[in-house]
Amino acid sequence: MPQQHKKQRAHDYSPNRRASSATSTLRIASGAGATGLLPSTAPAPVTTAEPTKAASSSRAAEQSVSSRPAERGVIRVVVADDHTLMREGLRHLLELEPDLKVVGEAADGPEALRVVRQLSPDVVLLDISMPQLDGLALTRQLAEELPQVAIIILTMHRQHPQVLRAIKNGARGYLLKSASSQELIRAIRTVHAGGALIEPELTGSVLAELRRLSQQPGASGSPTLNDLTEKEIEIIRYVARGMSNREIAAQLSYSEKTVKNYLSVIFQKLGIRDRTQAAIFGLRQGLLADEGL
């Protein structure tokens, strides 16, 4: 090989030449403006940038927002029954549903009153036969103190006077403990939406009793339909049919808030405190007479 070529090859593979090449291809960041060299055989490092505060804050906000609808959609339930097995069974049953959550339990009337006052749940499942303060008396007290809490009587008592008294005291639902799990779940969702539900076995006899009461003359000075506007009478008729605020709003092309405002005025005019009494008033006034009820 000519001497000139040997010198050129030695120049190409000189240590300085190799270092210069490596420096141009394997420079890595190792601080502010600092560089380091890696052997050509070493694997290039993999670096992961730490998230900025803005990115972390954005992800936290997204997680928070994504969790809010689920929380808003959960119906919070308190179970009041003097039988431990019944309470445990109801808890396990209801918490199989993604929109239901048992937030408290009570074994007697005073404890139920305390728990409901403290937690202000959406729905209370209440037995009639409980120590110290029975479910019917407790229903009346809760309806007066916390009218926004929907009460469902869940009991073995199928006597009609018990049902009527529960409804009169402010219960929005009355179910026998022989009801199916799906009937109970439907009842909870119905009363939470502003509707009412009575055990299907008892509906016929209860309506018959309400018809009888509607035929009795009202006391002197009691409110009549003359005290209401045509629109208020129409809303009372829908309430007597058992329609929820949402259903009434859809029927009238109103918002639910407008329906609630109407009902507040109606309650004040009639001197009543809840939609159950409004429904009884409508039946007594014959608003559903043409519907065969």
Secondary structure by P-SEA (a helix, b strand, c coil): ccaaaaaaaaaaacaaaaaaaaaacccccccccbbbbccccccbbbbbbcccaaaaaaaaaaaaaaaaaaaaabbbbbbbcccaaaaaaaaaaaacccccccccccccaaaaaaaaaaccccccccccccccccaaaaaaaaaaccccbbbbbbcccccaaaaaaaaaacccccccccccaaaaaaaaaaaaacccccccccaaaaaaaaaaaaaccccccccccccccaaaaaaaaaaaacccaaaaaaaacccaaaaaaaaaaaaaaaccccaaaaaaaaaaacccccccc
